[in-house]
Amino acid sequence: MGIYASLGDISFEVVSGWTDFSATRSAHFAEHAVIEGKPKVQWVGDGLELLDLSIRLHASLGDPDYGMGQLRWRLKWHKAMALVLANGFYRGRYVMTELVETLRHTDPWGNTILLEARMALKEWAGQSAQTTGEAVAQNGQTPTGSVRS
């Protein structure tokens, strides 16, 4: 199975790719009061992009509990991670701000068959300590293929 995308060192395979993906962008405006009139607004900057991703973790593709554990660790890690699509598009760096897990199916003994995970990601606009882009792995190999912007 091919790689669908990667978030940091987590790879999502084509079969287990996102079931939902939404992006929210915003602009910020300051409001200035004026005498005897409506306030004026002035653009002060763009907001950070917010992504909402949903995936399914099924036992036929690997251990869903292990996969969810990896996602939980990334939430607790508090670090920016590169988001790279399989076609090499480097979307940027994001921090995970929320992780919602839903247990959908178990076997008769309570073992997990299907978990769904929804991740909220927020764009990271800080500086990277790395001298090369996060999408460029060691020895010139990228996590999901050639990088293009």
Backbone bond lengths (Angstrom), bond angles and torsions (degrees), N, CA, C in turn:
res aa  C-N    CA-C-N  psi(-1)  N-CA   C-N-CA  omega(-1)  CA-C   N-CA-C  phi
1 M - - - 1.448 - - 1.510 109.64 -
2 G 1.316 116.40 141.88 1.447 120.85 -178.61 1.521 112.31 -86.63
3 I 1.314 114.26 163.92 1.458 121.20 178.17 1.529 108.83 -81.09
4 Y 1.320 116.46 132.73 1.457 123.30 179.39 1.524 110.48 -90.38
5 A 1.327 115.44 -42.08 1.465 121.93 179.65 1.517 107.88 -168.91
6 S 1.333 116.01 167.44 1.463 119.60 173.83 1.522 108.94 -135.92
7 L 1.316 114.38 144.38 1.454 123.09 175.01 1.514 105.41 -123.83
8 G 1.338 115.55 104.64 1.462 118.84 -172.99 1.516 108.49 62.82
9 D 1.329 116.60 -125.41 1.467 120.11 179.75 1.530 112.98 -98.35
10 I 1.328 117.86 10.10 1.464 121.97 176.66 1.522 108.16 -94.75
11 S 1.330 116.33 127.26 1.459 120.99 177.09 1.519 109.67 -106.63
12 F 1.321 115.78 136.90 1.454 121.61 175.53 1.518 107.10 -106.15
13 E 1.337 116.84 126.25 1.454 120.43 -178.97 1.522 110.06 -84.09
14 V 1.341 115.57 161.48 1.454 121.32 -177.19 1.528 111.05 -55.02
15 V 1.333 116.86 -44.72 1.460 121.03 -177.88 1.527 111.36 -65.09
16 S 1.323 116.16 -33.41 1.468 119.73 -177.54 1.525 111.46 -107.27
17 G 1.329 116.68 29.19 1.460 120.75 179.73 1.522 111.54 -65.63
18 W 1.300 116.25 179.97 1.455 120.99 -175.80 1.513 111.43 -63.72
19 T 1.329 115.42 138.06 1.461 120.65 173.15 1.522 109.85 -90.04
20 D 1.319 116.98 -25.69 1.464 123.16 175.10 1.519 108.72 -142.68
21 F 1.317 115.92 145.10 1.457 121.42 177.41 1.520 106.97 -149.45
22 S 1.320 116.59 120.59 1.463 119.22 175.35 1.522 109.23 -135.60
23 A 1.320 115.06 148.47 1.465 121.74 179.65 1.517 108.51 -126.21
24 T 1.325 115.66 137.51 1.464 121.92 177.51 1.514 108.37 -121.00
25 R 1.317 115.42 128.29 1.464 121.31 177.07 1.524 108.07 -119.71
26 S 1.323 117.05 151.73 1.463 120.01 -177.63 1.525 110.48 -145.67
27 A 1.320 113.94 164.86 1.462 121.85 174.12 1.524 106.78 -129.28
28 H 1.332 117.03 144.34 1.457 121.89 -178.63 1.528 109.83 -107.45
29 F 1.319 115.03 138.44 1.453 122.29 -179.24 1.519 110.20 -130.06
30 A 1.312 116.86 136.46 1.462 122.42 172.04 1.523 107.49 -88.51
31 E 1.321 115.65 144.95 1.456 120.43 179.61 1.526 108.93 -109.56
32 H 1.337 116.46 128.12 1.458 122.13 -177.96 1.528 109.14 -116.67
33 A 1.324 115.54 121.96 1.459 120.16 178.55 1.524 110.13 -71.36
34 V 1.327 115.44 145.49 1.461 121.23 175.92 1.532 107.96 -127.66
35 I 1.311 116.13 156.85 1.457 120.53 179.49 1.529 108.80 -75.16
36 E 1.322 116.34 130.88 1.467 124.34 176.13 1.526 113.35 52.59
37 G 1.286 116.69 47.76 1.458 119.96 176.77 1.515 111.18 -171.67
38 K 1.275 114.53 174.40 1.465 119.71 177.57 1.521 109.52 -71.91
39 P 1.330 116.10 150.36 1.466 119.11 178.38 1.527 111.07 -63.21
40 K 1.304 115.59 156.63 1.465 122.20 176.03 1.528 107.59 -103.14
41 V 1.297 115.96 149.25 1.458 120.03 176.79 1.516 109.79 -114.23
42 Q 1.319 115.14 148.98 1.457 121.33 179.21 1.523 107.82 -135.71
43 W 1.323 115.20 126.63 1.458 120.10 178.18 1.521 108.87 -64.49
44 V 1.341 116.74 130.45 1.459 120.44 -179.60 1.524 112.32 -116.78
45 G 1.320 117.47 -9.06 1.460 119.09 177.27 1.515 111.85 156.03
46 D 1.305 114.85 165.46 1.461 120.76 177.16 1.516 109.83 -85.65
47 G 1.326 115.78 151.38 1.456 121.35 175.32 1.518 110.33 -84.00
48 L 1.301 115.98 168.51 1.455 121.41 176.15 1.523 109.59 -76.24
49 E 1.322 116.38 142.58 1.456 120.47 178.55 1.525 109.22 -71.55
50 L 1.328 115.66 137.71 1.458 122.20 177.34 1.518 108.07 -113.64
51 L 1.329 117.16 130.35 1.460 121.81 177.90 1.516 108.99 -115.25
52 D 1.311 115.74 144.18 1.457 122.32 176.01 1.523 106.45 -126.44
53 L 1.331 117.68 113.50 1.458 123.10 -175.75 1.516 109.99 -119.20
54 S 1.315 116.58 140.61 1.458 121.09 174.45 1.520 108.74 -125.83
55 I 1.335 115.60 140.08 1.464 121.79 178.29 1.524 109.17 -137.33
56 R 1.320 115.59 162.98 1.464 122.06 173.80 1.519 108.24 -116.55
57 L 1.302 115.53 136.20 1.462 122.28 176.54 1.531 107.17 -114.79
58 H 1.321 116.74 111.19 1.469 122.03 -175.02 1.523 110.44 -113.42
59 A 1.317 116.17 144.15 1.465 122.11 -177.67 1.527 112.45 -61.74
60 S 1.313 118.60 -25.89 1.465 120.43 179.22 1.529 111.61 -69.46
61 L 1.335 117.73 -16.22 1.461 121.85 -178.72 1.521 112.97 -107.07
62 G 1.304 117.44 -3.12 1.461 121.58 -176.51 1.522 109.00 146.26
63 D 1.296 116.78 -176.21 1.462 121.99 -178.29 1.532 109.92 -80.83
64 P 1.342 117.94 109.53 1.466 119.96 -178.43 1.529 112.92 -61.74
65 D 1.327 117.07 -36.02 1.464 120.06 -179.88 1.531 111.18 -66.26
66 Y 1.324 116.73 -38.05 1.464 120.37 176.46 1.533 110.05 -64.55
67 G 1.334 116.64 -46.45 1.458 121.03 179.37 1.521 111.69 -59.42
68 M 1.335 116.69 -42.57 1.461 120.04 178.80 1.523 110.40 -66.96
69 G 1.320 116.50 -36.02 1.465 120.22 176.42 1.522 111.59 -61.46
70 Q 1.330 116.78 -38.97 1.464 120.79 177.45 1.531 110.77 -64.07
71 L 1.324 116.64 -40.42 1.467 120.14 177.90 1.533 110.83 -67.35
72 R 1.337 116.94 -41.27 1.469 119.72 177.66 1.515 110.70 -60.03
73 W 1.328 117.03 -40.66 1.467 121.14 -179.79 1.524 110.31 -62.95
74 R 1.357 117.44 -39.30 1.462 120.36 179.70 1.529 111.18 -65.34
75 L 1.330 117.60 -34.32 1.460 120.65 176.57 1.530 110.24 -65.58
76 K 1.323 116.94 -42.05 1.467 121.36 179.91 1.526 112.31 -74.90
77 W 1.328 116.98 -17.38 1.462 122.72 -175.91 1.523 111.48 -70.08
78 H 1.343 117.83 -32.98 1.471 123.70 177.66 1.525 113.43 60.82
79 K 1.308 118.10 33.45 1.466 122.48 -179.10 1.519 110.48 -118.76
80 A 1.324 115.77 151.58 1.461 121.29 175.02 1.524 109.23 -74.14
81 M 1.338 115.12 139.56 1.461 121.27 -179.63 1.525 109.01 -127.28
82 A 1.314 116.07 141.60 1.465 120.87 177.66 1.522 109.45 -73.38
83 L 1.320 116.61 137.14 1.461 122.19 174.26 1.520 107.10 -110.23
84 V 1.340 115.57 115.40 1.467 122.43 -176.68 1.520 108.52 -126.29
85 L 1.318 116.65 128.31 1.457 121.00 177.67 1.525 110.06 -84.34
86 A 1.322 116.33 161.50 1.464 121.21 -176.15 1.518 112.69 -60.31
87 N 1.329 117.76 -28.61 1.453 120.13 179.51 1.533 111.82 -78.45
88 G 1.344 116.69 4.04 1.452 121.48 177.43 1.516 114.05 93.29
89 F 1.328 118.20 -1.83 1.459 120.82 -179.33 1.526 109.76 -70.14
90 Y 1.324 115.87 119.52 1.463 122.94 177.91 1.518 107.27 -87.79
91 R 1.324 116.85 106.97 1.462 121.33 -174.76 1.520 112.17 -79.09
92 G 1.323 116.75 -27.04 1.460 120.67 179.97 1.515 110.81 136.24
93 R 1.329 114.56 -168.59 1.467 120.69 179.93 1.519 108.98 -110.33
94 Y 1.327 115.82 139.05 1.455 121.88 -175.21 1.526 110.35 -138.64
95 V 1.328 114.89 151.02 1.455 121.43 170.40 1.526 107.35 -108.94
96 M 1.319 116.00 145.30 1.458 120.17 176.71 1.526 107.58 -84.63
97 T 1.320 116.55 124.18 1.464 120.94 -177.74 1.519 112.62 -107.79
98 E 1.319 117.28 -16.60 1.462 120.39 -179.48 1.516 109.27 -156.39
99 L 1.317 115.78 144.32 1.460 122.04 176.63 1.523 107.76 -138.79
100 V 1.321 116.02 119.37 1.461 121.50 178.86 1.518 107.30 -114.65
101 E 1.328 116.88 124.92 1.460 119.33 177.98 1.519 109.61 -114.47
102 T 1.334 115.11 139.87 1.454 121.64 179.24 1.517 108.01 -127.87
103 L 1.328 116.43 120.75 1.459 121.91 176.82 1.518 107.46 -81.66
104 R 1.329 117.06 119.06 1.464 121.48 -176.37 1.527 113.12 -100.43
105 H 1.338 117.39 -41.43 1.470 119.63 -176.83 1.518 110.45 -143.95
106 T 1.334 115.19 142.74 1.467 121.80 171.31 1.519 107.80 -130.52
107 D 1.342 116.11 164.98 1.458 119.84 172.40 1.539 107.88 -84.44
108 P 1.329 118.38 177.67 1.472 120.17 -177.45 1.539 114.14 -60.84
109 W 1.326 118.12 -16.73 1.466 121.75 -179.17 1.526 112.57 -99.24
110 G 1.313 117.29 2.72 1.461 121.13 177.78 1.512 114.83 91.39
111 N 1.334 117.72 4.61 1.464 120.14 176.52 1.525 109.81 -73.27
112 T 1.304 116.93 140.67 1.457 121.99 -176.56 1.520 111.44 -70.62
113 I 1.329 115.50 130.01 1.458 122.39 174.30 1.529 109.72 -105.10
114 L 1.345 117.06 -45.35 1.458 120.73 -176.75 1.527 110.40 -140.25
115 L 1.322 114.87 125.19 1.464 123.21 172.78 1.509 108.06 -119.25
116 E 1.316 116.70 143.81 1.456 121.07 170.73 1.519 107.72 -113.89
117 A 1.326 115.39 140.61 1.463 120.88 179.99 1.518 109.00 -127.44
118 R 1.335 115.78 134.09 1.462 121.32 172.85 1.517 107.22 -117.24
119 M 1.324 115.70 125.43 1.461 121.89 -178.72 1.514 109.96 -113.92
120 A 1.317 116.08 134.30 1.458 121.62 171.47 1.522 106.50 -103.64
121 L 1.324 116.03 125.26 1.459 122.09 -179.79 1.522 109.00 -118.57
122 K 1.328 115.94 142.97 1.467 121.25 176.93 1.518 108.20 -121.29
123 E 1.318 114.96 134.55 1.463 121.11 179.36 1.526 110.20 -56.32
124 W 1.323 115.47 139.32 1.459 122.32 176.89 1.515 107.74 -104.65
125 A 1.321 117.12 119.86 1.461 120.75 -178.41 1.525 111.72 -104.42
126 G 1.322 117.24 5.33 1.461 120.80 -179.47 1.513 112.23 -74.61
127 Q 1.302 115.83 174.94 1.460 122.06 -179.74 1.527 110.33 -84.81
128 S 1.308 116.13 145.86 1.450 122.39 176.61 1.520 109.53 -89.59
129 A 1.318 116.14 142.00 1.460 120.43 176.30 1.528 110.67 -80.34
130 Q 1.340 116.61 -11.83 1.456 120.27 -178.09 1.526 110.31 -81.57
131 T 1.329 114.90 148.89 1.457 119.06 179.05 1.526 111.32 -85.58
132 T 1.345 117.16 -20.70 1.465 120.71 174.41 1.515 107.76 -112.49
133 G 1.325 115.98 160.60 1.457 120.02 179.34 1.514 111.53 -61.51
134 E 1.327 116.17 151.19 1.462 120.94 -179.11 1.520 111.68 -63.27
135 A 1.330 116.74 -25.53 1.457 120.08 -178.52 1.521 111.75 -76.83
136 V 1.313 117.69 -7.54 1.458 121.31 179.31 1.514 108.46 -102.43
137 A 1.316 116.28 110.58 1.460 121.15 -179.24 1.526 109.86 -81.56
138 Q 1.294 116.63 179.25 1.456 121.85 179.83 1.523 111.30 -61.00
139 N 1.303 117.32 150.81 1.468 124.93 177.98 1.525 112.92 61.66
140 G 1.336 117.09 25.63 1.456 120.42 176.77 1.504 114.85 75.76
141 Q 1.335 119.45 4.61 1.454 121.82 179.37 1.528 109.42 -92.04
142 T 1.338 115.99 133.07 1.456 119.91 177.98 1.519 108.98 -94.34
143 P 1.326 117.49 158.07 1.455 119.87 -178.26 1.521 113.46 -64.67
144 T 1.322 118.96 -31.69 1.457 120.29 -174.81 1.517 114.16 -129.43
145 G 1.292 118.26 12.23 1.458 120.00 179.79 1.514 110.53 127.46
146 S 1.294 116.24 -165.26 1.457 120.65 -178.89 1.513 110.99 -69.31
147 V 1.308 115.78 136.91 1.465 120.84 -179.03 1.520 109.26 -85.13
148 R 1.326 115.93 134.55 1.445 120.87 171.04 1.519 107.14 -138.59
149 S 1.298 116.65 151.46 1.472 119.34 -179.68 1.503 110.30 -120.00
